[in-house]
C-alpha cells in the first residue's frame, strides 16, 4: 500500500465514531501554529483525519496537504514529517491492528 490523502472522506465531527465503527481506537491531538514534527516512523499503519485547521505531511519529498475531513493513510514504517498550518491543526488518528509476529511476541 502507498501513502494517500483522500479529500473530504468524513465530517470532522464524526471522525472518532467512524474509526470506532471500524474497530479502531482513535485519539485526538492538536498542534500549534507552524508546529513541526520531525521525521519519524510508526510500526503500524496510521489512519489520520484532519478535523480542524491545516497540516502538511511530507513523505519522500512529496507534500500531502490536509484540510478538515481529509484522510491520510500512512503504511507502517513509512518515514514522514509534518508541519501544522498557520492557525494550527487538530487531528484524530488510529493505528490499524498489526498482522503477523511483532517484536516482543513470544511463541509457544
Protein Blocks (a to p, Z undefined) as FASTA:
>chain_A
ZZdddehkbcfklmmmmmmmnopacddddddehiacdddddfbdcddddfehjddddeeh
iacdddehiacdddehiacdddddfkopaddddddddedjdehiacZZ
